[in-house]
């Protein structure tokens, strides 16, 4: 079987949730250890607590992918007798690398906020708080006969050619390519020093800028030429709008009490905090994982019947209620849905079957609160 390494795994992860999506001053990326090593077992977790680190040791984990950064602010010192220093020491001594994807995973298409919306059964989802627009590029490749479908498939599988709900969108036109192989070449077609006229297909497709490196790599891997010919152009058209939180619609309206029961049963919690005047029914829902205090006005202006987020402040809940927005705080910990979500996504992205590689979702709850 093939050998996976940490950098390969994270490269695949960042085609989905690139660090460039993260909010300003967010600390994302490698926290502890190195990615330049063989990796057989990967653990996904919401937080890296001492209990999670011990779980990683027991499962012989090589790499932890966490949502919340183990190191968020610069460390003035690293005491290993307790606190985060002891967690870092355990990871280093057991050669466990720790990587964190925080707001970039919140923002990513299919990331934490989409996972929360899907868990609640919301449809017709849209971004709640736009943060960035991903520029689009046009990739044009020139492919010899007999390899067109292989290259087209490779480009589409790498994320090129997505237009709305359609994937693998390309345009092709036949033509003739010319080239003279040099003395140091090993040409797929032609002879060194002689002009070659090759029947080729010009293939065009659109690519989000964040996926461009992976798409080009896929093109080069699938193309038979030593030096594939391709062009990349900027497009003067609106790219994908990405951001924090989601709004969406329930399959059918629910009473407020029924919806609260749905939230509790969906996330496996016994209690939620609510504020505001109870609506007659709930149909449109805004949800934002983590601390959503700054963004309640976005939920208000979206026309949502209720706003679900964690860590609501006293005065934030008061202000939202005064403006007619109902809020539900089920706790920050509902982001635990990312553990299974990231596991499944990475298994899909990597097609782990050729590798001696296993992903595990942490079985440890890192919720610090209990109700008595």
Secondary structure by P-SEA (a helix, b strand, c coil): cccccaaaaaaaaaacccccccccccccccccccccccccbbbbbccccaaaaaaaaaacccbbbbcccccccccccccccccaaaaaaaaaaabbbbbbbccccccccccaaaaaaaaacccccccccccbbbbbbbbbbbbccccaaaaaaaaaaacccccccccccbbbbbbbbbbbbccccccccccccbbbbbbcccccccccccaaaaaaaaaaaacccccccbbbbbbccccccccccbbbbccccccaaaaaaaaaaaacccbbbbbccccccccbbbbbcccccccaaaaaaacccbbbbccccaaaaaaaaaabbbbbbcccccccccaaaaaaaaaaaaccccccbbbbcccccccccccc
